[in-house]
Amino acid sequence: MWRPYSQEPDSRSLLELRSVMEKQIQLCTFRLGKLLLGIDVLSVQEVIKCPALTPVPLAPSEIEGLLNLRGQILTAIDLRRQFSLPEDAGANDGAKMLIIVRTRKVEAALIVDSVGDVIDVSDETFEQAAVNVPASVRPYIVGVHKLEKRLLHVLDAEATASISSSPTL
């Protein structure tokens, strides 16, 4: 029986292509004060300006409120509070941005100071997080990419969008 595409693709070239693709990822970058952070673009649904949020009584301090996004209710998490970073007195609340994150287990809106570009990074620039990273941030940081003149801290989308503390009554 004749098959028009009977030739097998070169398995070596496919493996090389896969290894290159596995080493390259895209990160959505954003800022919290002077920190440059990034999250895997595959976990980001969209980026929007921070609208008015509905406060949640007795919620943990990192929960800023709830957001109705086209009929879907999302928890808005203030990353400054979650990472125990000081409040930025010069920051304008109207300029805050939301990164809507969706993973297999969690959906949330992350409140950040500003959103940057989507950048391509490779394994060559990646290093594990330093041991001197504060304990309040360590569970959320996957590692660091060394870029020209700056460091990009990579966040675990699922851990960052999850709320681990329990409300105090």
Sequence and secondary structure as in RCSB ss.txt:
>XXXX:A:sequence
MWRPYSQEPDSRSLLELRSVMEKQIQLCTFRLGKLLLGIDVLSVQEVIKCPALTPVPLAPSEIEGLLNLRGQILT
AIDLRRQFSLPEDAGANDGAKMLIIVRTRKVEAALIVDSVGDVIDVSDETFEQAAVNVPASVRPYIVGVHKLEKR
LLHVLDAEATASISSSPTL
>XXXX:A:secstr
   TT S   HHHHHHHHHHHHHEEEEEEEEETTEEEEEEGGGEEEEEE    B  TT  TTEEEEEEETTEEEE
EEEHHHHTT    TT  GGG EEEEEE SS EEEEEESEEEEEEEEEGGGEEE  TTS TTTTTTEEEEEEETTE
EEEEE HHHHTS       
